[in-house]
Amino acid sequence: MWAAEIILLTDAQRNILNRMADGTHTPLHFKTRSKTVLMAGGKARNFVIAEKLSISVRAVEKWRGRFLDAAGLLAAAEAAGQYYKVKKNRHGFGG
């Protein structure tokens, strides 16, 4: 059995994801994605995240992977002070 890659979140990323996850005007699919990444950043296993959010393990794997794919871009933008300007791609993350 392989272990899922760990997501390391910066404080700024965690704050943004928390606002999205808790936002009263945030679309449900963004809330779910944000919660997925937050839980993955808390080192929860994919099946645990899937069970708690009532989504498939495959969906958790997909969003974990997509966030990891965008992590370099997000970190570079944050370091340059442009974090808030990173354009969301069609998946809801930078790219």
N, C-alpha and C positions, 0 to 999 in steps of 0.2 A: 504494500500500500504506500502510495506516495503522499508526501505532505504538501499542502497548498502553500504557495509563496506567501510570505508575510508582507502585509502592507504597513509601511511606516508612514504615519501621517504627521505633518507639521502641525503646530498649534493653529496656524491660520487655516489649513485645510480642515482640521477637526471642527473649528468654529463655523466655517461655511457649511460643512456637511450637517452639523447639528442644527443650524438655522434652517436648512432645507428640510431636514427630517421632521422638525417641529413646526414648520411654517403652516399657518392656517390657510394660506393661498397657494401653497406648493402643490402641483399636480401629484396625484397618488403615485404614478410611476417614478417620479423624481424622489419622492419620500422613500419609497422602497429601495431604490438604488442607493440613496444616501445612507439609509440604515444598514444596508448590506455592507457597504464599504466601511462604515464605522465599526460594525461588529467584526469584520475581517481585520481591521486595524487593532482591535482588541484581542486578536489572536483566537477568535472563535473558529471552530471547525465548520466546514461547509455544510455538513448535514445538520448541525445545530442551528446555524443561521437560517437554513431553509425551513426547518421545523418552526422556529420562532416567528418567522415572517410569512409562513404559509405559502412559500414559493418552492420551486423545484431546486434540487441540488445543482442541476445544469445551469439554472439562472444565476445562482450564486457564483459558480465557476466563471460564467460569462462576465459578470460585472466586476468580479475580482480581477480577472484578466484585463478587461478594458481599462480599469483604473490603473493597473500596473503599467500598461502600455502608454498611458498618458502621464505617468508620474514624472518622467524626465522633463517634459514640457512644462508641467505645472511647477516643478521645483525651480526651473530656470526663470520662469515668469515671476515667481514669488521673489526670488533672489534679486531680480531686476526691479522690484517694486511695482510690477505690473500684474500681480495676481488677479486683481479684480477685473482686468481687461481680457483675460483669457477667454476666447470665444468657445462656447459650448459646441461640441460636434453633435451629430444626430443621436449620439448615445447619451448625451447629458454631461459628458466630461470634456476637458480641454482636448484640443487636437485640431 
